[in-house]
């Protein structure tokens, strides 16, 4: 998959919402891409996975929020980010929004359901984008 349009849309969202231009750092891997944003008031790390091979019970074509920290209005900004994914991610084939080892309890803010209970208290949560109520 060519990720340039997805990255462009995500950068545009971040610019319009927070005023930061071209702030995404992208790393390609075998499953998809990982995007990091560390500027001003935000610290984001998000995985866009095409294939998960069932790891952590995360379905294929998932967006995985690993870290989404905002200095102000954490819950409001997290919900806004989820709304962006709900609207734009299906254009690129993504069907699920998940969290991985969610110590920050993003799942509570987003209403995600438990999909994996691992050893050592690793819990993953997820929901189809179309079922997301944000």
C-alpha positions as semicolon CSV with decimal commas, in nm:
position;residue;x (nm);y (nm);z (nm)
1;X;0,000;0,000;0,000
2;X;0,116;0,352;-0,072
3;X;0,078;0,547;0,252
4;X;0,155;0,895;0,119
5;X;-0,212;1,003;0,097
6;X;-0,289;0,869;0,445
7;X;0,012;1,052;0,589
8;X;-0,086;1,366;0,398
9;X;-0,441;1,354;0,543
10;X;-0,310;1,291;0,894
11;X;-0,059;1,577;0,867
12;X;-0,336;1,804;0,737
13;X;-0,559;1,709;1,032
14;X;-0,279;1,786;1,279
15;X;-0,209;2,118;1,108
16;X;-0,575;2,227;1,102
17;X;-0,646;2,109;1,457
18;X;-0,322;2,199;1,636
19;X;-0,129;2,423;1,396
20;X;0,171;2,193;1,347
21;X;0,284;2,133;0,987
22;X;0,439;1,810;0,861
23;X;0,507;1,686;1,212
24;X;0,464;1,311;1,149
25;X;0,765;1,085;1,167
26;X;0,685;0,767;0,975
27;X;0,851;0,426;0,998
28;X;0,755;0,155;0,750
29;X;0,749;-0,208;0,862
30;X;0,620;-0,543;0,741
31;X;0,273;-0,489;0,890
32;X;0,216;-0,129;0,781
33;X;0,349;0,193;0,930
34;X;0,414;0,349;1,269
35;X;0,361;0,723;1,308
36;X;0,518;0,934;1,583
37;X;0,436;1,295;1,662
38;X;0,630;1,475;1,935
39;X;0,562;1,847;1,915
40;X;0,431;2,115;2,146
41;X;0,138;1,984;2,341
42;X;0,116;1,635;2,194
43;X;0,297;1,304;2,209
44;X;0,147;1,043;1,975
45;X;0,255;0,696;1,869
46;X;0,010;0,518;1,640
47;X;0,041;0,197;1,440
48;X;-0,144;0,151;1,113
49;X;-0,146;-0,226;1,065
50;X;-0,264;-0,401;0,754
51;X;-0,184;-0,745;0,891
52;X;-0,159;-0,850;1,253
53;X;-0,146;-1,230;1,219
54;X;-0,364;-1,240;1,531
55;X;-0,098;-1,091;1,760
56;X;-0,269;-0,972;2,078
57;X;-0,606;-1,054;1,916
58;X;-0,578;-0,733;1,715
59;X;-0,765;-0,774;1,386
60;X;-0,616;-0,702;1,045
61;X;-0,661;-0,345;0,915
62;X;-0,640;-0,184;1,259
63;X;-0,526;0,154;1,381
64;X;-0,357;0,097;1,715
65;X;-0,323;0,388;1,954
66;X;-0,016;0,304;2,159
67;X;0,032;0,652;2,304
68;X;-0,186;0,961;2,268
69;X;-0,094;1,223;2,526
70;X;-0,204;1,584;2,510
71;X;-0,097;1,841;2,770
72;X;-0,443;2,000;2,768
73;X;-0,792;1,861;2,708
74;X;-0,674;1,498;2,691
75;X;-1,016;1,334;2,658
76;X;-1,155;1,592;2,415
77;X;-0,848;1,570;2,189
78;X;-0,844;1,190;2,201
79;X;-1,210;1,177;2,098
80;X;-1,142;1,424;1,818
81;X;-0,854;1,206;1,696
82;X;-1,086;0,903;1,701
83;X;-1,348;1,099;1,500
84;X;-1,082;1,178;1,242
85;X;-0,993;0,808;1,215
86;X;-1,359;0,709;1,195
87;X;-1,412;0,944;0,900
88;X;-1,087;0,908;0,706
89;X;-0,938;0,565;0,786
90;X;-1,200;0,359;0,595
91;X;-1,086;0,536;0,275
92;X;-0,756;0,353;0,317
93;X;-0,905;0,017;0,414
94;X;-0,881;0,043;0,793
95;X;-1,171;-0,110;0,983
96;X;-1,079;-0,110;1,353
97;X;-0,954;0,123;1,623
98;X;-0,755;-0,048;1,899
99;X;-0,532;0,027;2,195
100;X;-0,234;-0,177;2,303
101;X;-0,140;-0,241;2,665
102;X;-0,363;0,051;2,763
103;X;-0,226;0,181;3,094
104;X;-0,358;0,529;3,009
105;X;-0,715;0,395;2,985
106;X;-0,786;0,538;2,641
107;X;-1,035;0,253;2,600
108;X;-1,259;0,411;2,864
109;X;-1,264;0,747;2,686
110;X;-1,334;0,583;2,349
111;X;-1,569;0,306;2,466
112;X;-1,350;0,023;2,332
113;X;-1,410;-0,338;2,435
114;X;-1,157;-0,586;2,573
115;X;-1,022;-0,808;2,292
116;X;-0,716;-0,963;2,459
117;X;-0,611;-1,037;2,814
118;X;-0,247;-1,140;2,811
119;X;0,003;-1,249;3,066
120;X;0,164;-0,982;3,283
121;X;-0,151;-0,764;3,274
122;X;-0,134;-0,674;2,908
123;X;-0,481;-0,579;2,792
124;X;-0,574;-0,480;2,438
125;X;-0,902;-0,313;2,346
126;X;-1,071;-0,255;2,013
127;X;-1,386;-0,180;1,822
128;X;-1,487;-0,158;1,456
129;X;-1,465;0,204;1,341
130;X;-1,829;0,202;1,233
131;X;-1,935;0,113;1,590
132;X;-1,725;0,388;1,748
133;X;-1,944;0,644;1,926
134;X;-1,741;0,963;1,960
